[in-house]
Amino acid sequence: MFGNDRDQLRRFFFSVWNKTRSHQALEPLEQQISSVLQQHPEYHRLLEQDPDTEAGRDYLPEHGQTNPYLHLGLHIALQEQLATHRPAAIAGLYQDLLALSGGDSHATEHWMMECLAEMLWQAQRHGLPPDQHAYLDCLNKLTGR
């Protein structure tokens, strides 16, 4: 949808948040993003800033910074995996973890996102495609398997 244009994707978050706050009609993807944004009040103030200034900002983990756009994007990626049942075992693992979390879907997504982020980081670090087996192994470990 956005290719590799980081700032364009980030601006889309700002646009969706602005439309959400002003009660404008949202397209289906915007509705999904709006739902994730609403679950993260800690990012609302950021999304109310000037997108021209904020969209290009770097977040450096070595300085103890968490990238809010990456966090939001991981939620959306995970929800897409669940909606498309890709990888095939993802829905069952989600249900197992949901039960372990006491039915807290947001906490369950956060647990799963740790594995997703690790898989993506390892792929980027080694210049390889994402390792679906390592991802599923990580999720299985969360369930206690």
Secondary structure, DSSP 4 states (H G I P E B T S, - for coil): --TT-HHHHHHHHHHHHHHHHTT----HHHHHHHHHHHT-GGGHHHHTS-HHHHTT----GGGT---HHHHHHHHHHHHHHHHHT-STTHHHHHHHHHHHTTS-HHHHHHHHHHHHHHHHHHHHHHT----HHHHHHHHHHHHT-
